[in-house]
Amino acid sequence: MDGNQEVHVGYRLARNYWSKGFATEAVRSVVDYGLNIKAHEYICAIIEPEHHSSIKAIEKAGFNLSKTTVFHGKHVNIYRKGN
Protein backbone atom coordinates (compact mmCIF):
# COMPACT_ATOMS: atom_id res chain seq x y z
CA MET A 1 0.00 0.00 0.00
CA ASP A 2 1.07 3.55 -0.61
CA GLY A 3 4.05 2.36 -2.66
CA ASN A 4 4.96 -0.53 -0.33
CA GLN A 5 4.57 -4.21 -1.09
CA GLU A 6 2.79 -5.96 1.76
CA VAL A 7 1.32 -9.37 2.46
CA HIS A 8 -2.45 -9.21 2.57
CA VAL A 9 -5.29 -11.66 2.95
CA GLY A 10 -8.39 -11.66 0.80
CA TYR A 11 -11.36 -13.92 0.19
CA ARG A 12 -14.60 -14.26 -1.73
CA LEU A 13 -17.53 -16.42 -0.79
CA ALA A 14 -20.70 -17.28 -2.66
CA ARG A 15 -23.62 -15.47 -1.06
CA ASN A 16 -25.19 -18.68 0.30
CA TYR A 17 -22.05 -19.16 2.46
CA TRP A 18 -22.13 -15.68 4.04
CA SER A 19 -22.71 -15.30 7.78
CA LYS A 20 -21.69 -18.86 8.58
CA GLY A 21 -18.23 -18.08 9.99
CA PHE A 22 -16.30 -19.46 7.01
CA ALA A 23 -14.50 -16.18 6.22
CA THR A 24 -13.40 -15.63 9.81
CA GLU A 25 -12.15 -19.20 10.24
CA ALA A 26 -10.33 -19.16 6.91
CA VAL A 27 -8.69 -15.81 7.68
CA ARG A 28 -7.62 -17.01 11.14
CA SER A 29 -5.97 -20.10 9.66
CA VAL A 30 -4.20 -18.30 6.83
CA VAL A 31 -3.00 -15.49 9.12
CA ASP A 32 -1.75 -17.97 11.73
CA TYR A 33 0.28 -19.68 9.00
CA GLY A 34 1.60 -16.38 7.64
CA LEU A 35 2.62 -15.02 11.03
CA ASN A 36 3.83 -18.17 12.78
CA ILE A 37 5.15 -20.43 10.01
CA LYS A 38 6.22 -17.92 7.34
CA ALA A 39 7.27 -15.40 10.02
CA HIS A 40 5.75 -12.31 8.42
CA GLU A 41 5.85 -9.33 10.79
CA TYR A 42 2.21 -8.52 10.03
CA ILE A 43 -0.52 -9.19 7.50
CA CYS A 44 -3.00 -6.66 6.21
CA ALA A 45 -6.50 -6.72 4.76
CA ILE A 46 -7.82 -4.17 2.29
CA ILE A 47 -11.56 -3.57 2.64
CA GLU A 48 -13.86 -0.97 1.14
CA PRO A 49 -15.68 0.84 3.99
CA GLU A 50 -19.13 -0.16 2.79
CA HIS A 51 -18.35 -3.91 3.05
CA HIS A 52 -19.59 -4.21 6.62
CA SER A 53 -19.68 -8.02 6.68
CA SER A 54 -16.03 -8.23 5.60
CA ILE A 55 -15.06 -5.71 8.25
CA LYS A 56 -16.90 -7.73 10.89
CA ALA A 57 -15.16 -10.96 9.79
CA ILE A 58 -11.70 -9.44 9.74
CA GLU A 59 -12.18 -7.80 13.15
CA LYS A 60 -13.35 -11.15 14.57
CA ALA A 61 -10.08 -12.59 13.26
CA GLY A 62 -8.16 -10.06 15.37
CA PHE A 63 -7.35 -7.34 12.84
CA ASN A 64 -7.39 -3.66 13.77
CA LEU A 65 -7.98 -0.65 11.56
CA SER A 66 -4.61 0.82 10.64
CA LYS A 67 -5.47 3.59 8.19
CA THR A 68 -7.63 4.69 5.31
CA THR A 69 -6.18 5.31 1.87
CA VAL A 70 -6.89 5.05 -1.86
CA PHE A 71 -6.03 1.71 -3.49
CA HIS A 72 -6.58 1.14 -7.22
CA GLY A 73 -8.72 4.28 -7.32
CA LYS A 74 -11.03 3.26 -4.45
CA HIS A 75 -11.22 4.50 -0.88
CA VAL A 76 -10.32 1.59 1.39
CA ASN A 77 -9.63 0.75 5.00
CA ILE A 78 -6.37 -1.03 5.79
CA TYR A 79 -6.52 -3.49 8.66
CA ARG A 80 -3.43 -5.12 10.18
CA LYS A 81 -2.63 -8.02 12.42
CA GLY A 82 0.84 -8.90 13.69
CA ASN A 83 2.54 -10.92 16.36
C-alpha positions as CSV (number, residue, x, y, z in Angstrom):
1,M,0.0,0.0,0.0
2,D,1.1,3.5,-0.6
3,G,4.1,2.4,-2.7
4,N,5.0,-0.5,-0.3
5,Q,4.6,-4.2,-1.1
6,E,2.8,-6.0,1.8
7,V,1.3,-9.4,2.5
8,H,-2.4,-9.2,2.6
9,V,-5.3,-11.7,2.9
10,G,-8.4,-11.7,0.8
11,Y,-11.4,-13.9,0.2
12,R,-14.6,-14.3,-1.7
13,L,-17.5,-16.4,-0.8
14,A,-20.7,-17.3,-2.7
15,R,-23.6,-15.5,-1.1
16,N,-25.2,-18.7,0.3
17,Y,-22.0,-19.2,2.5
18,W,-22.1,-15.7,4.0
19,S,-22.7,-15.3,7.8
20,K,-21.7,-18.9,8.6
21,G,-18.2,-18.1,10.0
22,F,-16.3,-19.5,7.0
23,A,-14.5,-16.2,6.2
24,T,-13.4,-15.6,9.8
25,E,-12.1,-19.2,10.2
26,A,-10.3,-19.2,6.9
27,V,-8.7,-15.8,7.7
28,R,-7.6,-17.0,11.1
29,S,-6.0,-20.1,9.7
30,V,-4.2,-18.3,6.8
31,V,-3.0,-15.5,9.1
32,D,-1.8,-18.0,11.7
33,Y,0.3,-19.7,9.0
34,G,1.6,-16.4,7.6
35,L,2.6,-15.0,11.0
36,N,3.8,-18.2,12.8
37,I,5.1,-20.4,10.0
38,K,6.2,-17.9,7.3
39,A,7.3,-15.4,10.0
40,H,5.7,-12.3,8.4
41,E,5.8,-9.3,10.8
42,Y,2.2,-8.5,10.0
43,I,-0.5,-9.2,7.5
44,C,-3.0,-6.7,6.2
45,A,-6.5,-6.7,4.8
46,I,-7.8,-4.2,2.3
47,I,-11.6,-3.6,2.6
48,E,-13.9,-1.0,1.1
49,P,-15.7,0.8,4.0
50,E,-19.1,-0.2,2.8
51,H,-18.3,-3.9,3.1
52,H,-19.6,-4.2,6.6
53,S,-19.7,-8.0,6.7
54,S,-16.0,-8.2,5.6
55,I,-15.1,-5.7,8.2
56,K,-16.9,-7.7,10.9
57,A,-15.2,-11.0,9.8
58,I,-11.7,-9.4,9.7
59,E,-12.2,-7.8,13.1
60,K,-13.4,-11.2,14.6
61,A,-10.1,-12.6,13.3
62,G,-8.2,-10.1,15.4
63,F,-7.3,-7.3,12.8
64,N,-7.4,-3.7,13.8
65,L,-8.0,-0.6,11.6
66,S,-4.6,0.8,10.6
67,K,-5.5,3.6,8.2
68,T,-7.6,4.7,5.3
69,T,-6.2,5.3,1.9
70,V,-6.9,5.0,-1.9
71,F,-6.0,1.7,-3.5
72,H,-6.6,1.1,-7.2
73,G,-8.7,4.3,-7.3
74,K,-11.0,3.3,-4.5
75,H,-11.2,4.5,-0.9
76,V,-10.3,1.6,1.4
77,N,-9.6,0.7,5.0
78,I,-6.4,-1.0,5.8
79,Y,-6.5,-3.5,8.7
80,R,-3.4,-5.1,10.2
81,K,-2.6,-8.0,12.4
82,G,0.8,-8.9,13.7
83,N,2.5,-10.9,16.4
